[in-house]
Amino acid sequence: MAKSFDELVKRTTSKKTQKRAVERTRELLGELLLGEIRALAGKSQREIAERAGIKQPSLSKLEKQTDMRISTLSRIVAALGGTLEVSARFPEGLVQIEPFNQTSRDRGSA
């Protein structure tokens, strides 16, 4: 009987190694470009552009940009099935910037 990769990892690696792998995966996912996120989600530019209410050539340009409006990014993330959260990291800690977070909009505040 075939074993899943996850089962194999659990059998052959220590808890410490598994934890390091999870942390590294999170780091790498945090560094992905928008186009890479879309590709990993298995979605085409056309599909996401349609869901986000923009044209495919516009999405193509946006995926290559390093700067865009938060509202545009929020629509693209929503089209990918996610939610956008904006936060600022200070020496004292992390602060969620609520006017930009979809969760605050979902509660009817915008």
C-alpha positions in Angstrom: 0.0 0.0 0.0 1.4 3.4 -0.9 2.2 5.8 1.8 1.6 9.6 1.6 4.6 11.9 1.6 3.4 13.3 4.9 3.3 9.9 6.5 6.8 9.2 5.3 8.1 12.5 6.7 6.5 11.8 10.1 8.1 8.3 10.2 11.6 9.4 9.1 12.2 12.8 10.6 12.3 14.2 14.1 9.7 16.6 15.5 12.4 19.3 15.6 13.2 18.7 11.9 9.5 18.8 11.0 9.0 22.0 12.9 12.0 23.6 11.1 10.5 22.5 7.8 7.2 24.1 8.6 8.8 27.3 9.6 10.9 27.4 6.5 7.9 26.7 4.3 6.1 29.7 5.9 9.1 31.9 5.2 9.2 30.8 1.6 5.5 31.3 1.1 5.8 34.8 2.6 8.3 35.7 -0.1 6.3 34.6 -3.1 5.4 37.0 -5.9 1.7 37.5 -6.7 2.1 35.5 -10.0 3.8 32.6 -8.1 0.9 32.5 -5.6 -1.6 32.4 -8.5 0.3 29.6 -10.2 0.6 27.6 -7.0 -3.2 27.9 -6.6 -3.5 26.4 -10.0 -5.4 29.4 -11.4 -4.9 31.1 -14.8 -4.5 34.8 -15.2 -7.7 34.9 -17.1 -9.7 33.2 -14.3 -8.3 35.4 -11.6 -8.7 38.6 -13.6 -12.3 37.7 -14.3 -13.0 37.1 -10.6 -11.2 40.3 -9.6 -13.1 42.4 -12.2 -10.0 43.4 -14.2 -8.7 42.5 -17.6 -6.1 39.7 -18.1 -3.4 42.0 -19.5 -3.9 44.3 -16.5 -3.4 41.4 -14.1 -0.3 40.4 -16.1 1.2 43.8 -15.5 0.1 43.9 -11.9 1.9 40.6 -11.2 5.2 42.1 -12.3 4.8 45.4 -10.3 6.3 46.0 -6.9 3.7 48.7 -6.1 -0.1 48.7 -6.4 -3.2 50.0 -4.6 -4.2 48.0 -1.6 -7.8 47.8 -2.9 -6.5 46.2 -6.1 -4.3 43.7 -4.2 -7.3 42.9 -1.9 -9.5 42.1 -5.0 -6.8 39.8 -6.4 -6.2 38.0 -3.1 -10.0 37.6 -2.7 -10.2 36.1 -6.3 -7.5 33.6 -5.2 -9.7 32.6 -2.3 -7.8 34.5 0.4 -8.1 37.6 2.6 -5.7 40.5 2.7 -4.5 41.6 6.1 -2.3 44.7 6.4 0.0 45.0 9.4 3.0 47.0 10.5 5.8 45.6 12.5 7.3 47.8 15.2 10.0 47.0 17.9 7.1 46.9 20.4 5.1 44.4 18.3 2.8 43.8 15.3 -0.1 46.2 14.7 -3.0 45.3 12.4 -4.0 48.3 10.2 -7.8 47.8 10.3 -9.1 50.2 7.6 -7.3 48.1 5.0 -8.1 44.6 6.4 -11.0 42.7 4.7 -12.1 41.4 8.0 -13.1 44.9 9.1 -15.0 45.4 5.8 -16.7 42.0 6.3 -18.1 43.4 9.6 -19.8 46.2 7.6 -17.5 49.1 8.6 -16.6 50.1 5.0 
